[in-house]
Amino acid sequence: MKFKIMIFRRILFTIILLSLSSLLFSQYVKNIGTPLYENYLPEEINSHPQTWQITQDSLGLLYFANQQGIYLFDGSNWTNFFAIQGVR
């Protein structure tokens, strides 16, 4: 009888250990391949909601063109270069 209880405990311990390890591993796997990004609302940067073009220069700076001008994003700050009336 003690032998059966000992085997049952080992099997139960193994099942619990495998279950917990797979849960811990699965939480880590969910982040693989997920890009890091942040959304900015037009109200946050005082911008028009429609962007016509996006480009990046050799320094990694991002430029966004919309109806209100060109916006420069350096990774943390936004700079707006307002469009001059009549210049396209």
N, C-alpha and C positions, 0 to 999 in steps of 0.2 A: 504493500500500500504506500509506503514512504517513497518507493522508487517511482511510482506513477505520479505522485504529487510533485516530486523533484523534476521529472520530465515535463509535466504540465507547466511548472513555473518557468523552466528554461524556454519552452516554446512560447509562452506568453511574453516573457521578457524580450525574446528575439523579435516577436511581432511588434511589440511596442517600440522597441529601439529602431526598427526599420521604418515604421510609420512616422516617427518623429524626425528621423534623419531626412526622409523624403520631403516632409513639410518644410524643413529648414532650407533644403536645397532648392525647392520650387520657388521660394520667395526670392532667392538670388537670381534664378534663371529668368524671372519676369523682366528684369532690368536689362538683360542682354539685348542689344540691338535697338533699344528704345532711345531715340534721339532726345537730347536735352534742348528744350525750346521754351520760350516764354511769349505769351500773347500780349500785345499792347493795344488797348482800345484807342480809337481816334481821339477821344476826349482826353486821354492821358498825355498825348503829345501835341494836342491842339492841331489836329490834322483832318483832312478830308478822308472819308472812309474808303474811297476807291483809289487803289494804287495802280498806276499804269505800267510801271517798269521798275525792276530791281536789278542792281548790278553791284559787283564787289571789286575793289581795286586790289593791287598787289600787296597792300599793307593790311588787308582784311577788313577795311572799312566798308560798310554797306550804304548804298545810296538808293533812296526810294523816291520815285517821281509820281506826283499826283497833281490834282487841280490847284492846290495852294502853293506849289513849288517843289523844291527838292529837299529831302530830309536826309541828313547824314547820321548814321548810327555807328558809334565806335565800340559797342559792346556794353556800354553802361549809360551813355548820354546821347540825347537827340539834339541835333542842330538843324534849324530850318533856314533854308535860303529861299525867301519868298520870290515868286515869279513876278517879273515886271510886266505891267499891262501892255499887251501888244507884242511881246517877245515870245516866240514859240520855238 
